Structure formats: structure tokens, C-alpha cells
């Protein structure tokens, strides 16, 4: 599942061809993906201008001139692909239609934005912009980890008294929005915190180290275009590269990269997900 850096990378790739431009024609080629599409979706999108393209947690939101917002969730294999426009200095011609091209937006200026999703776990919805934060997928989300509301004081307060493992606490979207399995593993290694430790039993000084670690990992991952493990691609079709700098994720049996540690990366399962960590330097 794409995490915050992957979704932010896609948003940035879409911004030049969507923001400020009109959707000249929208095609909706099936009635649903993971959830049913909203009624008359193609009609409601056609003619609308994209006023702003933003991200909330793992969702892309396109605020439209009609007073509605197009909410996009990529799911496990969803891709937003651009063609017919200059992307990163290269011209990407329109490809032949694919059976997995479920929504196609023909943008003003000649670009085409295609939502391709082979497994159909993604979703799209149209909601009133003024009430977007009340949508069931957005309501209750914690602060953005790269925003000003996310601080050492905030995180220490939210973790106080929690008996769940610290990894599970950081994956809780009500605590902090957008973090997923890959980046939490990387963050905990940088902060030298054992993922099995009870969140409420970690000293405030150590909790404080998590905030800059989270910001550093996410910022570096965005700069690298995210992490491509299976299906993820950037909007121009290119792979992300952050997976080449993983310190622990998917590195079971390899030496710990912490200088002077000498430990070996282990893999355990927590809540059905793989956790990678160094039992020697993560305490």
C-alpha cells in the first residue's frame, strides 16, 4: 500500500498538468472500484477546473471550481499516469487504452491523466469541498507528520499510558496521519527504539527523538520519489528509489548499518505485518 511519500510524490507529479487546468472530458469506464463511484461522476467532473491539488494522509484531493473535491485513494495497485504532456523534460505520448484504465481525465492543454488499477482496491469519491474533512476516510485522522501540529509535546501526550507496542501506536492514523509499515520500521531504527516496547513506557526524551526521525525519513523518501517494491510508480511511470537506502526494512539477516553496532537485522510479525529491526541497538 503506498504510504505518505509515494502519495505525495504522485501529487507533485500531477500538479503541473492538473492544477489550474480544466477537465475537458472525463471518462468513467466501470461503476466501481473498491467502492461504487459517486452518481454521474463523469458528468460532474467534465468542465470543472482543478483549483488546488493537495494531500491528506494517504489521499489525494483535487478541489474543483464546482465546489466539490475529487478524493483519490490509490489502494494497493492504483496508478495515476500522465500522458500527452512534458513530464520531467520528456514527452509521454498517449498509450493504447488498457482494460485497467478505469477513470480517464482529458485535461485542458492536451494532457491525459489515467487512473489505472489492476486489483481495483483503489477508490474515488466526489464530496463537498467545505465538508471534505468530514468524509469517513478523513475524519479522525491525526496531524500531518510534516506539519506544525505534529510536535514532540503532541506525540508524548498521545503516547502517554498506551499499552500497545510503539510500532502499532505510530501506525494508528488517529495518532499521526500517513505513516505505514515501511517508514515506521525505518523511523524506529533511526531512533534506536525497539518496535516491541510499550508506547506508554518510553521516556519522553526518547519519544522526542521520534519526531525529527519521522520528518527526516519522510523528507528523504519524498526526495527519492518514494519506495517501489511491487506496483508503485510515479506519475510519469518511473520507479521510486528510496528502497535502495532502507536501513532495516526487507533487510533480514543483513548487518545492522548503525556504526559500531555489529548486530543483525531480524524480522518478526506484529499484527500480521513484518517488522524489521536490530535487537542490539534498538532498545
Secondary structure, 3 states (H helix, E strand, C coil): CCCHHHHHHHHHHHHHHHCCCEEEEEEECCCECCCECCCCHHHHHCCCEEEEEEEECCEEEEEECCCEEEEEECCCCEEEEEECEEECCEEECCCCCCCCEEEEEEECCCCEEEEEECCCCCEEEEEEHHHHHHCCCCCCCCEECCCCCCCHHHHHHHHCCCCCEHHHHHHCCCCEECCCHHHHHHHHHHCCCCCCCEHHHCCHHHHHHHHHHHHHHHHHHHHCCCCCCCCCCCCCCCCCCHHHHCCCCCCCCCECCCCCCCCEEEEEEECCEEEEEECCCCC
